[in-house]
């Protein structure tokens, strides 16, 4: 979940309170945003 903490600038304390399913949802969002930002231009 380091990606989530890094991407959203969240502390481990705030993430510790979240259920695993929610963390995985935020990770998926972070990956999607990252991929859109870094997509090659066509």
C-alpha positions in Angstrom: 0.0 0.0 0.0 3.0 2.2 -0.3 1.7 3.4 -3.6 -1.5 4.7 -2.0 0.5 6.5 0.8 2.9 8.0 -1.7 0.3 9.0 -4.3 -2.3 10.5 -2.0 0.2 11.7 0.7 -1.6 9.7 3.4 -0.1 8.7 6.7 0.1 5.0 7.7 -2.2 5.9 10.7 -5.0 7.1 8.4 -4.6 4.1 6.1 -4.5 1.6 9.0 -8.1 2.5 9.9 -9.3 1.5 6.4 -10.5 -2.0 5.6 -8.4 -3.9 3.0 -11.1 -3.6 0.4 -11.1 0.2 0.6 -7.3 0.3 0.4 -7.4 -1.8 -2.7 -10.1 0.5 -4.2 -7.9 3.5 -3.6 -4.9 1.7 -5.0 -6.8 1.0 -8.2 -7.8 4.6 -8.4 -4.2 5.7 -8.0 -3.0 3.4 -10.7 -5.7 4.7 -13.1 -4.8 8.3 -12.4 -1.1 7.5 -12.8 -1.7 5.7 -16.1 -3.8 8.6 -17.5 -1.2 11.2 -16.5 1.7 9.2 -17.9 0.0 7.8 -21.0 2.0 8.2 -24.2 0.6 10.9 -26.5 -1.0 9.7 -29.7 
